[in-house]
Amino acid sequence: MPLFRRKQAATAADPRPAIAGFWAWWEGARADVAAALADGEPQRAAPGIAAAVRAVGELDWELAAGTEGARHGLVVSAGGKPELRALAQRWWLAAPPADETFEYHPARQRDTADSGRTLVVDDFELPTIEFVAGTRYDEQRGRLDLAVHHPLFPLLGDESRLRATFLALDSALGEDDVERFVGSVHVAVDQPVDAVPLSSLGPLVDGLRPAGGAAWALFQGSTRKGPVVGTIRRPFSRVDRPLADTHVAVELRYASVDQGMPAVPDFAEQVARWEQQAVAALGGDGEHVGLAGHETGLGRCLGHLYVDGLTVDPAALDPVLAGWPHGPARTHVTHDPAWRAIGHLLA
């Protein structure tokens, strides 16, 4: 029987006690926050909320208009930092039920008001309805590359322009859809030719949503030691599996021939069947488990799985590893909430 082994990297601290502490604080502070908003003085509530959020992690927060029936929304988000998206999601999962006063969100929501909102940056007021963008669709990546402009950009510094741009994009699309569908973002001091209102991007990205399930794209490359081929799931977005914060790299060795490629009949079909068994052993494809794809070459097939590190035990793969017939098999488990391990495949 081939050898198999498992290597486990250090995991992050469990955030659930800090999250429970936030919601215990909120239970006592909620009425005071509601009163401050009713009085038109949200600044009264800001120091308490900021301190409570800071105790959970380096997350962003804001009080916004409700989008799902409540008067107000409390948003605690990753603020564009993918390594914090799982933390924001766990905060939201522990939230109390929404009511007529408050609803809760782990990401900024799309603003559906015709008049938009007004951003205050460096004491300048920037209505979101005045933002425009030049757009280019990258068909291979399924993303929009944008050049964003506002008439007051010449009065702002570079960092302030960038901050205003991403706040306006979050308002136009919702924070998660910015992550899903926006590629490169250029801040344009001069208005781009053929620019469209930023508010028109919502229907545009809605048309980019895949109608069916995930597809598999083939890729090939080369290294100094030989060729590499493989498959990658498209789409496979971080924000669609926010709890999957742990990378499980599965290394399957095989007999090779000619620069490290497999000398095994029907090898691709065997890998596909093995991957199905692996996903099933971990609990099935969903918000807690996802298979990104694999790379084959240099004498190994390297599979990439992401799992919820708090609820899924990668040791469940041990029997599946033991069943790999072509050589040694092992896993390497790493806390990777930003999905850096597969950045070269998603680029």
Disulfide bonds with the S-S distance in Angstrom:
none
